[in-house]
Structures are given as C-alpha cells and as structure tokens.
Amino acid sequence: MPADTNPAGDIFGGWVMAQMDLGGGLAASREAKGRVATVAVDAMTFKRPVKVGDEVSVWAELLAVGTTSLRYRVSAWRRRPDQAGHVKVTEAIFTFVALDAEGRKRPVRG
C-alpha cells in the first residue's frame, strides 16, 4: 500500500522483511510442531525493488535443524501485474528457536 513506500514509490525493505519473517516462521512452526521465535537474520540482501501493486511471494528452504533451532533461507519474489514471471527481490538466512508454552527453548524434535 502507498503508506508502506518511500518517496520513490518503492516498498520499504522492513515491510518485505516482515513478510519474510511471517513466511519463514510459518514453515519453522510446522517443522517444530509448535511455537517458534525469530532469533537472528543474517545476510539480508536486497536485489530489486518492490513497487505498489506488485504481487509478493515468499519461499522458505530448511537449511539446518539444531537441538532447539532451525535455519531457513527465506527469499521474496515479486510479480508485476503486467508480467508473467517472478523476480527475486531479496533473501536472507533466518534462525528460529522452538519454544514451549512458557516461552522457554525446547527441543525441535522430541
């Protein structure tokens, strides 16, 4: 939406990062079979801008599972309304930790 843009009409990187955190968190929650929290974001690289009206898709690829943590490569892709293909706009490595009902770390599997 226009409120999420800079003066040049590009969507703020923080908005895109929030969508990536949501998508990666959903994947991590499924893998951990419960609640997770984001504990780190590494190597965020913005490659292309996202404009108002672009369709944004997020993909999460599981890279590693530790005792209490999961690492995902999360990428965001845009599709312009007048174009058929998707273009990668950014990617980063997200680390999530599995949490119990009290918000303490717990084993991912077990």
Buried (B, 14 or more C-beta within 10 A) or exposed (E): EEEBBEEEEBBEBEBBBEBBBEBBBEBBBEBBEBBBEBEEBEEBEBEBBBBEEBEBEBBBEEEEBEEBBBBBBBBBBBBBEEEEEBEEBBBBBBBBBBBEEEEEBBEBEE
